[in-house]
Every structure is written in C-alpha cells, then in structure tokens.
Amino acid sequence: MEGMMGNSLSNRIRKDLQRNWTLYLLVLPVLIYYAVFMYKPMYGAIIAFKDFTPAKGVFGSEWVGFENFTRFFTSPYFGRLLKNTLLLSIYSIIFGFPAPIILALLLNEVKNAKFKKFSQTITYLPHFISLVVACGMIKDFCLTTGLFNDIVALFGGTRNPLLQNPAYFRTIYTATSIWQEIGWGSIIYLSALSGVDSQLYEAASIDGAGKWKQLLNVTLPGIAPTIIIMLILRMGSLMSMGYEKTILLYNPSTYQTADIISSYVYRAGLIEQDWSYSTAIGLFNSVINCVLLYITNKVSKKTTENSLW
C-alpha cells in the first residue's frame, strides 16, 4: 500500500513538473537567490556563541556559550538601544503605517484621471531617490539656513541645527520616512480598493449611506484583510529599523535618541571588528522579531480570522 501511494505521489509530481515546467523555471532564480544569500549564510550565526577570529575560522574559534549575549544585556547601552529602537518602530507604526492607507483612500476618491496620475507620480518619486541622496537632502533641509528653519523662522521661531538636537531626531526620522514611502506603500492598498465590489457601494447608496458611512461599512472592511496582513508583516520587523538611514543621519551628539540596535551592530561589527558580539546582538534582534511575528499572527487569526498561516 505504501509503495502504491509513493508511486502515485511521484507520478503526480512528474506530471505537474511536465505541465508547469515554465513556471518552475521562472521561480528557480528566486529559490537560488534565497538559498545562496539567505539560508547558506545562516550557519555563520554560530559565531554568536564563539570568540570568533578569522585565522581560526567559524568552527575553530573558541566556544564561549552565552557570554556575548550576557555582555550585551549588561552593557550600559542596552537600555538606550532597546528604548530607541522600540520608540522609532512604534512611531513608524502609529504615524507611518496608516499614511499610505489614507493616501490610497484619498486617491481612490479622485475622479480626474490626469490629476490622479500626477498625484501618484509625485508621491511615488521619493521612493526611487537613492537613500544617500535623500539623506543628503534631509541634512541640507535641517541646516540652520535650510528649508525647515526657513519655515520655522517664517512663523517667528528660532533657527537651530535640527539634526544636532537629540529631541528632534525621532520626529525628523519618522516624518521623512513617511515622505519617502507613503506613495509606494499606497500601491498595494489601491490594488485592494480596486477589488472591492462596486455593487456594495450602490447598495449602500440606495440605503442612504453617505461617503463617510460607505468608507466605514464598505471600503475599510473590504481592504481589512490586506491591512491586517501588512500590519502582521510590519510587526514582524518591529526591531529591525534600517541602520542605513540612521547611520546617514545621526552623529555622536544625537546618540542619546538616535542610536538603535542595528546601527550599534554596524559599529560593533564593521568598525570595531567585534564580530561575535555583533552577531549575538543581531541574533537576539532576529529572535525577538520572530516571536513578535508569531504572536501578532496568532492574535490576528483568533480575532479577525486573517493570518499569514
């Protein structure tokens, strides 16, 4: 019986490969990419538990157990790094996550096709600007003689170098991140909005529902699964704020509010060449993200019946 089931399964697989070989060929480069650049390097995470030296290699270096993790947890920077990472991520979720949804809802109501395309193009453009160039622009805008200070001065405020002040860093980081990604992020929600059945709007209109009630009772429920999936994915990267933008914008005077776990990993690993210590910090960060992803997915599945798995 087992042999018959095995033969049946192998026959189905062979027939499926023969029928859909072009699709499998199309996905092959993606599988190779993930295998080579994502899964193969994972064995290197073992150096988080070792005192790694390049001369001895990964398996030849001395095993130190959880010493690198203990060192990080007892570090005077641990509290600051955790606080800054969480706050920046929370600000990003509170202000950044709804922004593309709101933009998509607004664009969906625009009836003039030319104006709609123009608005989409303008909001998409910042996403395609190199991060280095974008951060250079932000730095120029934040100078004492920059655009932001011109606006402050226009309303009677005092000019000051904004990026030198720790109190302004989180606001600047969050606001400019919204500027960079709001247009690009709205694409998926515009796609979801196009899938909402127009007959539901007609039925709601016949029942006397205005635009606001249609938004609450038709539009938002229609795109709710997409919003929930995107929120789950965002929660799964709560601790993984990109170090590139942080490194390009921060300086020693703003470490108090700007230094996050990923930027500290960069300094510890590449600048100070403390590879085992930086790997331990990165592994800790990844484990926390996995736990958050699992919890968020579990809660979403129980409360809304929408989940990744």
Backbone bond lengths (Angstrom), bond angles and torsions (degrees), N, CA, C in turn:
res aa  C-N    CA-C-N  psi(-1)  N-CA   C-N-CA  omega(-1)  CA-C   N-CA-C  phi
1 M - - - 1.464 - - 1.536 110.71 -
2 E 1.352 116.33 -45.97 1.458 120.24 179.97 1.527 110.93 -62.67
3 G 1.365 115.42 -38.11 1.457 119.29 179.36 1.520 111.49 -64.50
4 M 1.353 115.98 -39.48 1.463 120.17 178.59 1.523 111.26 -65.43
5 M 1.349 116.56 -40.17 1.457 120.23 179.07 1.523 110.32 -66.03
6 G 1.355 115.98 -39.68 1.454 119.80 178.83 1.513 111.98 -64.25
7 N 1.335 116.59 -42.29 1.464 120.75 178.71 1.531 111.19 -65.38
8 S 1.347 115.52 -39.32 1.462 120.06 179.18 1.523 110.89 -63.72
9 L 1.332 116.08 -42.59 1.462 120.42 179.98 1.521 110.78 -65.01
10 S 1.340 116.71 -44.68 1.462 120.01 -179.29 1.522 110.84 -64.81
11 N 1.325 117.23 -35.47 1.467 120.74 177.46 1.528 110.90 -65.65
12 R 1.341 116.28 -42.13 1.467 119.71 178.79 1.516 110.85 -63.79
13 I 1.331 115.84 -41.00 1.464 119.85 179.59 1.528 110.31 -64.30
14 R 1.339 116.55 -43.89 1.462 120.39 -179.17 1.526 111.01 -63.72
15 K 1.336 116.66 -42.76 1.461 120.14 179.24 1.524 111.17 -65.47
16 D 1.335 115.41 -39.21 1.468 119.36 178.63 1.521 110.77 -64.34
17 L 1.330 117.28 -41.55 1.464 121.11 177.87 1.520 111.26 -63.68
18 Q 1.311 116.96 -40.64 1.462 120.64 179.20 1.531 111.14 -66.49
19 R 1.319 116.59 -37.65 1.457 121.19 -176.68 1.541 111.54 -76.52
20 N 1.332 116.77 -38.74 1.473 121.04 -172.71 1.523 113.17 -117.25
21 W 1.335 117.30 30.45 1.466 119.47 -174.09 1.532 112.28 -63.06
22 T 1.335 116.70 -29.51 1.476 118.87 179.07 1.527 111.05 -67.83
23 L 1.329 116.75 -36.60 1.469 120.05 178.60 1.528 110.98 -68.49
24 Y 1.328 116.37 -41.52 1.469 119.83 177.58 1.528 110.91 -65.51
25 L 1.323 116.40 -35.82 1.459 120.40 177.28 1.524 110.68 -65.49
26 L 1.330 115.51 -35.74 1.467 120.68 179.36 1.529 111.69 -66.82
27 V 1.336 116.71 -37.99 1.459 120.47 -177.32 1.530 112.56 -84.49
28 L 1.329 116.93 -12.30 1.466 121.04 -177.06 1.527 113.70 -57.73
29 P 1.344 120.23 -46.06 1.482 119.29 178.23 1.522 113.52 -58.17
30 V 1.334 116.01 -35.55 1.476 119.53 178.84 1.523 110.45 -66.51
31 L 1.332 116.59 -42.98 1.466 120.82 178.49 1.525 110.99 -63.35
32 I 1.330 116.48 -41.46 1.466 120.38 178.70 1.523 110.46 -64.16
33 Y 1.339 115.98 -41.70 1.469 120.23 179.16 1.526 111.19 -59.12
34 Y 1.334 116.38 -48.36 1.465 119.80 -178.81 1.530 111.39 -67.56
35 A 1.321 116.65 -36.72 1.461 119.55 -179.97 1.531 111.41 -65.76
36 V 1.335 116.08 -41.97 1.468 120.88 -175.24 1.520 112.03 -80.02
37 F 1.333 117.01 -44.05 1.462 120.31 -171.42 1.520 114.22 -101.51
38 M 1.332 119.04 -13.14 1.457 121.21 -178.29 1.533 112.80 -112.76
39 Y 1.326 116.67 -49.21 1.466 119.71 -173.94 1.529 112.68 -89.06
40 K 1.326 117.43 -41.25 1.464 119.23 -179.62 1.527 112.55 -58.83
41 P 1.346 119.50 -45.15 1.468 119.15 -179.21 1.524 114.67 -67.47
42 M 1.350 117.76 -10.88 1.462 119.72 -175.11 1.523 112.51 -63.57
43 Y 1.340 116.87 -25.96 1.462 117.74 179.45 1.522 110.66 -63.61
44 G 1.350 116.87 -24.06 1.459 120.15 179.76 1.513 113.88 -67.47
45 A 1.344 117.44 -13.93 1.472 120.25 178.64 1.515 111.82 -63.53
46 I 1.333 116.85 -14.43 1.462 120.27 -179.80 1.524 111.93 -64.71
47 I 1.334 117.24 -22.02 1.476 118.77 -179.35 1.524 111.24 -69.12
48 A 1.338 117.70 -12.30 1.466 120.08 174.49 1.520 110.78 -63.36
49 F 1.336 116.92 -23.20 1.460 121.89 -179.05 1.533 111.55 -104.71
50 K 1.334 115.88 14.09 1.463 120.19 -178.07 1.514 110.83 -131.69
51 D 1.331 114.83 165.86 1.467 121.06 170.76 1.529 105.62 -97.12
52 F 1.329 115.17 83.26 1.463 120.73 -168.98 1.522 112.63 -73.24
53 T 1.320 114.73 133.84 1.459 122.32 170.22 1.527 107.42 -132.67
54 P 1.327 117.99 133.37 1.467 120.51 -177.21 1.526 113.64 -56.41
55 A 1.336 117.08 -32.93 1.468 120.16 -177.37 1.533 111.63 -64.57
56 K 1.338 116.52 -34.71 1.470 120.75 -178.16 1.523 112.32 -90.30
57 G 1.331 117.13 -18.94 1.452 120.24 -179.99 1.521 112.62 81.23
58 V 1.327 115.30 177.60 1.464 120.86 -176.15 1.517 111.57 -64.28
59 F 1.335 117.24 -47.54 1.463 120.41 -174.47 1.524 112.90 -87.24
60 G 1.325 116.60 -15.50 1.465 119.21 179.26 1.510 114.34 -89.89
61 S 1.328 117.40 -15.19 1.461 121.04 -178.92 1.526 111.05 -71.69
62 E 1.324 115.20 155.12 1.474 121.25 -175.55 1.529 111.53 -69.65
63 W 1.329 115.61 135.38 1.465 122.19 177.69 1.518 110.15 -79.04
64 V 1.348 117.40 125.85 1.469 120.67 -178.34 1.532 111.85 -121.51
65 G 1.316 117.93 4.13 1.459 121.04 177.66 1.516 112.97 66.11
66 F 1.328 116.19 -130.17 1.468 121.22 -176.13 1.525 112.69 -94.33
67 E 1.301 116.64 20.48 1.466 120.44 -177.26 1.532 111.86 -60.97
68 N 1.330 117.49 -41.73 1.470 120.22 -179.08 1.523 111.47 -67.54
69 F 1.333 116.96 -35.88 1.465 120.39 177.60 1.529 110.64 -67.79
70 T 1.334 115.81 -43.33 1.467 120.12 178.14 1.518 111.06 -61.14
71 R 1.310 115.35 -40.24 1.464 120.53 178.59 1.518 111.06 -60.88
72 F 1.327 116.66 -40.02 1.469 119.79 179.86 1.521 111.01 -71.05
73 F 1.343 117.42 -44.34 1.463 120.69 -177.81 1.531 112.12 -65.20
74 T 1.314 117.32 -28.65 1.468 120.82 179.73 1.522 112.40 -96.51
75 S 1.335 116.65 1.64 1.463 121.19 179.71 1.528 110.42 -68.35
76 P 1.327 117.73 144.90 1.472 119.78 177.25 1.529 112.45 -65.74
77 Y 1.337 117.06 -15.37 1.459 121.03 -179.55 1.523 113.08 -89.25
78 F 1.330 117.56 -12.49 1.462 120.38 -172.53 1.527 112.18 -58.09
79 G 1.316 117.72 -49.87 1.460 121.56 -178.59 1.516 111.76 -61.26
80 R 1.333 116.28 -43.62 1.461 120.31 -179.10 1.526 111.46 -65.04
81 L 1.322 116.38 -44.11 1.470 120.99 -178.74 1.524 111.34 -64.00
82 L 1.330 115.85 -44.18 1.463 120.29 -179.48 1.528 110.86 -65.07
83 K 1.313 116.30 -43.27 1.465 121.38 -179.89 1.526 110.86 -63.12
84 N 1.337 117.00 -48.34 1.458 120.43 -178.45 1.533 111.81 -63.72
85 T 1.337 116.33 -41.46 1.461 120.27 -179.90 1.521 110.95 -63.70
86 L 1.327 116.20 -46.07 1.468 120.37 -179.03 1.528 111.39 -65.88
87 L 1.323 116.87 -43.03 1.465 119.60 -178.33 1.524 111.46 -64.49
88 L 1.334 117.27 -45.12 1.459 119.95 178.82 1.532 111.05 -62.44
89 S 1.337 116.10 -39.92 1.461 120.16 178.94 1.521 111.50 -67.36
90 I 1.318 116.51 -42.49 1.470 120.71 179.85 1.529 110.54 -65.26
91 Y 1.346 116.87 -42.15 1.461 120.02 176.32 1.523 110.48 -60.81
92 S 1.320 115.71 -39.26 1.458 120.92 -179.70 1.527 110.85 -64.28
93 I 1.339 116.59 -38.28 1.461 120.57 179.79 1.529 110.85 -73.37
94 I 1.328 116.70 -44.82 1.465 120.84 -176.24 1.533 111.37 -66.33
95 F 1.340 116.07 -45.15 1.464 119.75 -175.14 1.534 112.96 -102.29
96 G 1.323 116.76 -36.44 1.455 119.81 -175.34 1.515 114.43 -82.01
97 F 1.330 117.14 -36.76 1.465 119.67 -177.04 1.536 112.72 -65.88
98 P 1.336 119.67 -44.11 1.477 118.24 -179.42 1.529 113.35 -73.63
99 A 1.345 117.79 -19.90 1.469 120.33 -173.07 1.525 113.35 -57.10
100 P 1.341 120.60 -51.11 1.471 119.15 179.14 1.527 113.41 -66.31
101 I 1.327 116.81 -27.64 1.476 120.01 176.83 1.525 109.25 -66.28
102 I 1.328 115.93 -46.44 1.473 120.71 179.65 1.521 110.47 -62.88
103 L 1.349 116.55 -43.52 1.464 119.90 178.94 1.529 111.06 -61.64
104 A 1.330 116.56 -42.95 1.465 120.40 179.39 1.531 110.74 -62.72
105 L 1.328 117.38 -40.42 1.468 121.05 178.77 1.531 110.79 -64.31
106 L 1.341 115.73 -39.63 1.466 119.68 179.44 1.526 111.05 -68.32
107 L 1.336 116.17 -45.38 1.465 119.92 179.91 1.527 111.32 -63.96
108 N 1.315 115.88 -32.07 1.464 120.21 -179.38 1.524 111.91 -66.42
109 E 1.334 116.32 -23.64 1.464 120.63 -179.43 1.516 112.64 -90.20
110 V 1.350 116.80 -9.44 1.467 120.18 -179.68 1.523 109.60 -74.48
111 K 1.320 117.15 126.37 1.461 121.73 -177.30 1.533 112.33 -95.82
112 N 1.327 116.73 -26.27 1.461 120.49 179.22 1.523 109.36 -76.37
113 A 1.336 116.81 111.52 1.469 121.32 -173.89 1.521 112.27 -62.65
114 K 1.339 118.03 -40.09 1.467 120.68 -178.26 1.520 111.27 -66.73
115 F 1.323 116.06 -43.95 1.463 119.64 179.21 1.530 110.81 -65.67
116 K 1.330 116.50 -36.81 1.462 120.86 179.35 1.523 110.64 -64.06
117 K 1.334 117.55 -46.01 1.463 121.31 178.58 1.526 111.40 -63.80
118 F 1.346 115.88 -40.09 1.464 120.26 178.30 1.525 110.37 -62.28
119 S 1.331 116.93 -45.01 1.467 121.28 -179.60 1.528 111.24 -63.65
120 Q 1.328 116.56 -41.35 1.456 120.31 178.74 1.524 111.08 -63.53
121 T 1.330 116.73 -43.30 1.466 121.03 -179.88 1.518 111.16 -61.84
122 I 1.330 116.56 -44.51 1.468 121.00 -179.26 1.526 111.20 -62.98
123 T 1.320 116.82 -40.87 1.469 119.69 -178.15 1.523 112.38 -77.82
124 Y 1.344 118.52 -25.27 1.463 121.41 178.72 1.530 112.00 -76.29
125 L 1.346 116.97 -31.87 1.459 121.26 -170.08 1.535 114.93 -53.68
126 P 1.344 119.54 -44.93 1.476 118.47 -177.95 1.518 114.07 -57.26
127 H 1.333 117.68 -28.58 1.462 120.57 179.89 1.525 111.12 -64.06
128 F 1.322 117.27 -30.37 1.456 121.51 -175.45 1.528 112.79 -91.61
129 I 1.314 117.11 -3.12 1.462 120.31 175.20 1.524 108.75 -78.60
130 S 1.323 117.26 132.59 1.456 121.09 177.64 1.525 110.41 -52.23
131 L 1.335 115.97 138.96 1.460 120.30 -178.66 1.524 111.44 -58.74
132 V 1.323 116.83 -37.80 1.473 120.89 178.77 1.522 109.86 -62.84
133 V 1.335 115.87 -44.55 1.469 120.09 179.35 1.530 110.30 -66.03
134 A 1.339 116.25 -43.50 1.467 120.15 -179.66 1.530 111.08 -60.91
135 C 1.334 116.37 -43.78 1.470 119.61 179.27 1.528 111.21 -67.61
136 G 1.335 116.82 -33.62 1.463 119.89 174.53 1.520 111.34 -62.64
137 M 1.333 116.15 -40.78 1.468 120.71 176.49 1.519 110.83 -63.78
138 I 1.339 116.40 -44.13 1.466 120.34 179.81 1.528 110.65 -61.26
139 K 1.331 116.97 -42.00 1.464 120.56 178.31 1.521 111.04 -61.27
140 D 1.335 116.76 -42.58 1.465 120.31 178.89 1.520 111.10 -64.77
141 F 1.326 116.90 -40.39 1.464 120.60 179.28 1.530 111.79 -64.95
142 C 1.352 115.99 -29.02 1.464 120.54 -175.65 1.527 113.71 -89.96
143 L 1.325 116.92 -2.78 1.461 119.78 177.49 1.529 110.51 -64.73
144 T 1.329 115.75 162.12 1.468 120.22 178.72 1.518 111.24 -57.16
145 T 1.338 115.73 -33.73 1.464 120.68 179.05 1.527 112.25 -99.44
146 G 1.337 116.99 12.35 1.455 121.63 -175.93 1.513 114.25 -82.62
147 L 1.342 115.16 177.90 1.454 122.40 -175.50 1.516 112.73 -59.92
148 F 1.342 117.13 -44.87 1.465 120.16 -177.34 1.525 111.18 -62.63
149 N 1.328 116.18 -40.31 1.471 119.19 178.48 1.521 111.38 -71.69
150 D 1.338 117.62 -29.07 1.469 119.79 174.54 1.521 110.00 -62.65
151 I 1.341 116.03 -40.82 1.471 120.46 178.76 1.527 110.25 -66.55
152 V 1.352 116.12 -43.10 1.467 120.29 178.32 1.528 110.60 -60.50
153 A 1.329 115.68 -44.86 1.466 120.34 -179.48 1.523 111.29 -65.22
154 L 1.343 116.62 -34.08 1.456 121.03 179.72 1.521 111.57 -60.81
155 F 1.344 115.59 -33.10 1.463 119.94 179.81 1.526 112.40 -97.21
156 G 1.328 116.38 16.76 1.463 120.80 174.28 1.509 115.36 88.18
157 G 1.319 118.13 10.72 1.463 121.39 179.08 1.514 112.68 -82.44
158 T 1.331 115.00 178.03 1.471 121.52 -179.32 1.516 110.05 -103.30
159 R 1.319 116.03 135.17 1.457 120.93 178.39 1.528 110.53 -71.73
160 N 1.328 116.75 138.77 1.466 121.24 173.72 1.523 108.94 -158.79
161 P 1.337 117.37 152.61 1.482 120.60 179.84 1.523 109.77 -69.51
162 L 1.320 116.97 103.74 1.459 121.98 -170.15 1.529 113.22 -63.69
163 L 1.318 117.34 -40.61 1.460 119.83 -177.29 1.519 113.27 -77.42
164 Q 1.311 117.88 -3.19 1.461 121.04 174.26 1.519 111.69 -93.39
165 N 1.323 115.40 -7.10 1.471 120.84 -177.40 1.529 109.17 -102.97
166 P 1.331 118.17 115.34 1.478 120.83 -178.64 1.524 113.90 -57.25
167 A 1.337 117.06 -28.49 1.467 120.77 -176.43 1.520 112.40 -68.19
168 Y 1.337 118.04 -22.73 1.459 121.14 -176.25 1.527 113.26 -97.99
169 F 1.322 118.09 -10.68 1.466 119.46 -170.06 1.524 112.07 -61.40
170 R 1.328 118.34 -48.49 1.464 120.94 -176.44 1.526 111.52 -62.52
171 T 1.333 116.47 -39.24 1.463 120.51 178.70 1.527 110.61 -64.16
172 I 1.324 116.35 -45.99 1.470 121.01 179.99 1.517 110.18 -63.89
173 Y 1.330 116.84 -44.08 1.470 121.15 -178.51 1.531 110.44 -61.57
174 T 1.329 116.72 -47.38 1.465 120.97 -176.68 1.525 111.39 -68.26
175 A 1.330 116.49 -45.21 1.465 120.68 -177.76 1.530 111.40 -64.15
176 T 1.326 116.55 -43.69 1.462 118.91 -179.38 1.528 111.87 -71.62
177 S 1.334 117.39 -29.00 1.466 120.10 175.39 1.526 110.53 -66.10
178 I 1.328 116.45 -38.73 1.468 120.37 176.09 1.522 109.48 -63.33
179 W 1.331 116.62 -44.98 1.473 121.36 178.70 1.528 111.16 -58.13
180 Q 1.332 117.09 -39.33 1.457 121.11 -177.07 1.525 112.92 -73.41
181 E 1.332 117.96 -36.13 1.469 120.35 -167.86 1.518 115.81 -115.24
182 I 1.331 118.37 -5.82 1.465 119.44 -174.13 1.533 111.58 -61.90
183 G 1.322 117.46 -42.67 1.462 120.19 -178.54 1.508 112.72 -68.61
184 W 1.330 115.68 -47.19 1.460 120.51 -179.55 1.525 110.83 -63.90
185 G 1.321 116.49 -39.95 1.461 120.32 -179.29 1.520 113.05 -68.46
186 S 1.327 116.66 -23.10 1.474 119.52 -178.12 1.521 112.63 -75.29
187 I 1.342 117.68 -15.74 1.470 120.55 -175.67 1.522 111.40 -59.25
188 I 1.326 116.32 -46.24 1.467 119.47 -176.43 1.527 111.08 -66.33
189 Y 1.349 116.76 -32.47 1.470 119.24 179.71 1.532 110.63 -76.74
190 L 1.326 117.23 -33.27 1.467 119.77 174.46 1.526 110.03 -63.94
191 S 1.328 115.12 -38.42 1.465 119.52 176.82 1.526 110.74 -63.78
192 A 1.332 116.07 -42.02 1.470 119.82 178.83 1.525 110.88 -65.73
193 L 1.330 116.64 -38.00 1.466 120.28 179.51 1.526 111.77 -65.15
194 S 1.328 116.13 -33.48 1.465 119.02 179.50 1.523 111.61 -68.12
195 G 1.339 116.88 -18.05 1.461 120.95 179.96 1.519 114.22 -90.37
196 V 1.338 117.37 -4.39 1.465 120.25 178.53 1.536 108.66 -74.50
197 D 1.289 116.63 129.80 1.467 122.62 -175.83 1.538 110.44 -62.86
198 S 1.332 116.68 122.15 1.469 121.32 -179.42 1.530 111.80 -64.79
199 Q 1.323 117.07 -24.33 1.470 119.73 179.63 1.526 111.57 -65.67
200 L 1.327 116.16 -26.72 1.468 119.58 177.49 1.527 110.39 -66.53
201 Y 1.338 116.29 -38.53 1.468 119.81 177.62 1.524 110.40 -66.67
202 E 1.330 116.18 -40.37 1.460 119.88 179.18 1.527 111.06 -63.54
203 A 1.329 116.18 -42.33 1.463 120.17 178.95 1.524 111.17 -64.77
204 A 1.353 115.94 -41.39 1.469 120.43 179.18 1.523 110.57 -65.42
205 S 1.344 116.28 -37.89 1.469 120.12 179.45 1.526 110.89 -66.72
206 I 1.323 116.77 -40.06 1.467 120.95 178.06 1.530 110.74 -63.07
207 D 1.332 115.76 -35.05 1.474 120.67 179.12 1.519 112.24 -77.09
208 G 1.332 117.15 -0.64 1.463 120.75 176.71 1.515 115.00 92.91
209 A 1.325 117.82 12.20 1.461 121.04 -179.47 1.525 110.12 -78.76
210 G 1.330 115.77 129.70 1.455 120.48 175.85 1.519 111.01 -81.86
211 K 1.343 115.35 -172.73 1.463 120.34 -177.92 1.527 111.69 -60.38
212 W 1.324 116.68 -41.29 1.462 120.44 -177.35 1.529 110.98 -65.36
213 K 1.321 117.16 -45.11 1.469 120.38 179.36 1.533 111.60 -68.19
214 Q 1.338 116.15 -34.22 1.463 119.33 175.85 1.530 110.72 -64.56
215 L 1.341 115.25 -37.89 1.458 119.63 177.77 1.519 110.96 -62.93
216 L 1.341 116.47 -44.87 1.459 121.25 -176.06 1.525 112.60 -74.00
217 N 1.316 117.15 -35.25 1.462 120.67 -170.96 1.525 114.86 -104.30
218 V 1.323 117.15 -14.87 1.465 119.91 -179.37 1.529 111.25 -121.70
219 T 1.330 116.23 -56.27 1.469 120.35 -172.69 1.525 112.59 -65.68
220 L 1.326 116.33 -55.67 1.468 119.46 -176.90 1.526 112.70 -63.73
221 P 1.345 119.44 -44.25 1.475 117.86 175.02 1.521 112.48 -61.42
222 G 1.336 116.95 -31.72 1.459 119.99 -179.07 1.523 113.21 -68.45
223 I 1.330 117.06 -33.52 1.473 120.12 -179.57 1.529 112.10 -103.85
224 A 1.338 116.48 5.45 1.470 120.18 -178.54 1.527 113.13 -56.74
225 P 1.352 120.37 -43.63 1.474 119.10 178.91 1.525 112.89 -58.09
226 T 1.349 116.51 -40.02 1.470 120.02 178.40 1.522 110.86 -65.22
227 I 1.326 116.19 -43.33 1.471 120.53 179.70 1.526 110.36 -61.17
228 I 1.320 116.55 -43.58 1.465 120.76 -177.80 1.525 111.36 -65.49
229 I 1.335 116.76 -43.75 1.472 120.02 179.14 1.524 110.24 -62.01
230 M 1.326 117.43 -43.67 1.460 121.03 179.48 1.527 111.43 -65.10
231 L 1.340 116.53 -35.83 1.461 120.30 178.12 1.526 110.78 -67.74
232 I 1.328 116.95 -40.41 1.462 120.73 177.65 1.523 110.35 -60.59
233 L 1.326 116.47 -45.74 1.461 120.89 178.88 1.528 110.72 -63.08
234 R 1.328 115.75 -38.97 1.477 119.29 179.37 1.520 110.78 -67.06
235 M 1.309 117.61 -39.61 1.461 120.61 178.62 1.524 110.84 -66.17
236 G 1.340 116.06 -30.63 1.461 119.97 178.64 1.506 113.59 -69.01
237 S 1.325 116.98 -14.54 1.466 120.39 176.85 1.531 111.04 -117.88
238 L 1.329 115.31 27.33 1.469 120.88 -176.76 1.523 112.10 -56.54
239 M 1.340 116.41 -38.73 1.465 120.53 -176.05 1.533 112.55 -92.60
240 S 1.326 116.60 0.94 1.464 119.82 -173.96 1.519 111.60 -107.72
241 M 1.310 116.19 57.45 1.458 119.21 172.89 1.523 108.53 -66.00
242 G 1.328 116.80 135.38 1.466 120.53 -177.29 1.516 112.42 -62.09
243 Y 1.329 115.86 127.55 1.462 119.73 -178.42 1.522 111.86 -75.87
244 E 1.355 117.78 -23.48 1.456 119.94 -173.93 1.526 111.70 -59.81
245 K 1.327 116.77 -51.05 1.464 120.01 -177.90 1.522 111.05 -67.00
246 T 1.320 115.79 -39.26 1.467 119.58 179.22 1.522 110.63 -60.92
247 I 1.325 117.04 -47.00 1.462 121.29 -178.76 1.523 111.07 -63.96
248 L 1.340 116.47 -36.45 1.459 119.92 -178.95 1.526 112.53 -72.72
249 L 1.334 117.75 -23.22 1.459 120.59 -175.96 1.530 114.22 -104.81
250 Y 1.338 116.94 -29.75 1.470 116.85 -173.02 1.522 111.50 -84.61
251 N 1.333 114.77 171.95 1.456 123.52 176.01 1.521 106.83 -155.74
252 P 1.347 118.40 166.70 1.472 119.63 -176.43 1.525 115.02 -52.07
253 S 1.327 117.50 -28.61 1.461 119.47 -178.28 1.526 112.47 -73.77
254 T 1.343 117.28 -16.34 1.466 120.20 -179.42 1.531 112.51 -113.59
255 Y 1.330 118.01 9.31 1.469 120.40 178.36 1.526 111.94 -54.29
256 Q 1.304 116.07 -31.33 1.465 120.95 -176.46 1.524 112.39 -54.89
257 T 1.332 117.05 -38.48 1.466 120.82 -179.47 1.523 113.08 -117.02
258 A 1.333 118.10 -13.23 1.464 121.25 -173.26 1.525 114.01 -100.93
259 D 1.318 117.97 -27.39 1.457 120.58 -174.81 1.528 110.05 -71.34
260 I 1.342 116.62 122.02 1.461 121.56 -179.44 1.528 109.28 -119.78
261 I 1.316 116.61 175.01 1.463 120.87 -174.87 1.522 111.61 -59.31
262 S 1.336 117.49 -45.88 1.464 120.00 -176.62 1.521 112.24 -66.85
263 S 1.331 118.65 -35.34 1.465 120.21 177.39 1.529 110.50 -71.48
264 Y 1.330 116.95 -33.16 1.464 120.84 177.08 1.528 110.63 -68.75
265 V 1.351 116.06 -37.20 1.464 120.28 175.51 1.520 110.25 -61.35
266 Y 1.311 116.63 -41.22 1.470 121.56 178.51 1.525 110.77 -60.46
267 R 1.331 116.30 -47.20 1.471 119.36 -178.55 1.521 111.42 -67.11
268 A 1.342 115.89 -42.72 1.466 119.73 -177.75 1.524 111.54 -68.80
269 G 1.332 116.75 -38.61 1.457 119.89 -174.70 1.507 114.51 -84.08
270 L 1.332 117.10 -48.47 1.459 120.54 -172.95 1.527 113.48 -93.69
271 I 1.304 117.45 -35.02 1.465 119.93 -178.28 1.529 110.90 -87.26
272 E 1.344 116.50 -50.01 1.459 120.19 -179.42 1.531 112.73 -87.24
273 Q 1.339 116.88 -10.16 1.470 123.65 177.92 1.537 112.67 58.03
274 D 1.330 115.47 35.48 1.465 120.94 175.32 1.522 107.06 -98.10
275 W 1.342 115.87 77.31 1.459 121.50 -167.81 1.527 113.11 -66.23
276 S 1.305 117.74 -43.01 1.470 120.06 -178.42 1.523 111.28 -64.21
277 Y 1.319 115.98 -42.94 1.458 121.31 -179.51 1.528 110.92 -63.81
278 S 1.338 117.32 -46.00 1.462 120.72 -179.55 1.524 111.35 -66.63
279 T 1.332 117.63 -35.37 1.466 121.05 177.72 1.522 110.45 -66.27
280 A 1.332 116.97 -39.59 1.463 120.85 178.25 1.528 110.83 -62.11
281 I 1.333 116.42 -40.95 1.464 120.37 179.16 1.522 110.10 -66.04
282 G 1.336 116.32 -44.38 1.456 120.21 178.89 1.522 112.27 -63.23
283 L 1.341 116.89 -37.92 1.464 120.91 178.93 1.522 110.80 -66.93
284 F 1.317 116.42 -41.85 1.465 121.13 175.44 1.525 110.57 -57.92
285 N 1.318 115.99 -44.30 1.461 121.96 179.32 1.527 111.37 -60.63
286 S 1.329 116.53 -43.60 1.459 121.79 -178.53 1.525 111.74 -67.00
287 V 1.330 116.56 -39.61 1.464 120.77 179.38 1.529 110.40 -63.55
288 I 1.328 116.54 -43.11 1.462 120.66 178.26 1.530 110.34 -61.31
289 N 1.323 116.90 -42.65 1.465 120.73 178.53 1.522 111.89 -61.48
290 C 1.336 116.76 -42.04 1.465 121.05 179.00 1.522 111.22 -63.35
291 V 1.334 116.40 -41.07 1.468 121.03 179.17 1.529 110.04 -64.68
292 L 1.332 116.81 -44.24 1.464 120.81 179.30 1.522 111.42 -63.56
293 L 1.334 116.21 -40.31 1.460 120.35 178.01 1.523 110.98 -62.06
294 Y 1.322 116.79 -44.16 1.464 121.46 -179.31 1.529 110.75 -64.38
295 I 1.338 116.47 -45.52 1.463 120.72 -178.38 1.523 110.88 -64.31
296 T 1.342 116.47 -46.33 1.464 120.68 -179.28 1.517 110.98 -62.18
297 N 1.324 116.62 -42.32 1.466 120.83 179.23 1.526 110.89 -64.35
298 K 1.344 115.98 -39.65 1.466 120.99 -179.76 1.525 110.80 -65.65
299 V 1.331 116.06 -45.69 1.465 120.46 179.93 1.526 110.19 -63.68
300 S 1.339 116.39 -43.63 1.461 120.35 -179.89 1.525 111.33 -62.27
301 K 1.323 117.07 -40.11 1.463 121.06 -178.76 1.522 111.34 -64.76
302 K 1.339 116.08 -36.92 1.461 119.75 -178.69 1.519 112.48 -76.77
303 T 1.340 116.69 -35.31 1.453 120.08 -173.59 1.519 114.29 -92.76
304 T 1.334 116.88 -33.46 1.470 119.75 -175.71 1.529 113.89 -121.79
305 E 1.331 117.46 -9.18 1.464 123.61 -177.55 1.532 112.19 65.92
306 N 1.341 116.88 15.21 1.464 122.09 173.93 1.522 108.09 -111.25
307 S 1.330 117.04 131.83 1.461 120.01 -178.78 1.518 109.84 -160.63
308 L 1.336 115.13 169.50 1.464 120.58 177.74 1.521 111.05 -78.23
309 W 1.335 116.33 -30.95 1.467 119.67 179.50 1.523 109.60 -148.33
